[in-house]
Amino acid sequence: MGLYEKHFLPIFINKACSAPPILKQREKVVPFAEGRVLEIGMGSGLNLPYYNPDKVEFVWGLEPSEGMRKKAAPAVAAAAVEVKFLDLPGEEVPLEDKSVDTIVLTYTLCTIPDAMAALAQMRRVLKPGGRLLFSEHGEAPDEGVAKWQRRIQPFWGVIGGGCHLGRPIDRMISAGGFQFDKIETMYLPNTPKFAGFNYWGSATAMS
């Protein structure tokens, strides 16, 4: 791991992912989590204030970055819910089949190298009737914006730790074996359009 990835990338990601429009999106989905929760890509713990301790038993926080886990330490210490860190990537969820009530996926699917493998793992560990709660940025519906996403991607991927601007989040979640209970989309306010088209909602695993 290089100096940038270890020390500066966590700062950049935390700054980008804690912008007010992004926090508003987290507030829309995270409070619906219940039971045993698996958060994919916990990062610096930005979702922790939004969990309802009356509904959540505990949170498994999957986060492969040592730098991000260290940055999350104050949020974990202040959290109203118990957090159990799992230091593996999304493609390697170290949990038993059908052991999770809720999966929380916020601004993470864009950076997982093999996103479809990660979605397969999420489906594997989710209990029947359990829900995937998600809020992700991705492919814009307007070709002019999508064109800029493709142009910027080579540079953006380097500074953003592998972040993909134009992943088709809805189609990926569907292809991963989930069916939507609810999905909404919009360009987030006060956010560059090339990085601001957001998908959020909930889904269950197909039988």
Secondary structure, 3 states (H helix, E strand, C coil): CCHHHHHHHHHHHHHHHCCHHHHHHHHHHHHHCCEEEEEECCCCCCCHHHCCCCCEEEEEEECCCHHHHHHHHHHHHHCCCCEEEECCCCCCCCCCCCCEEEEEEECCCCCCCCHHHHHHHHHHHEEEEEEEEEEEECCCCCHHHHHHHHHHHHHHHHHCCCCCCCCCHHHHHHHCCEEEEEEEEEECCCCCHHHHEEEEEEEEECC
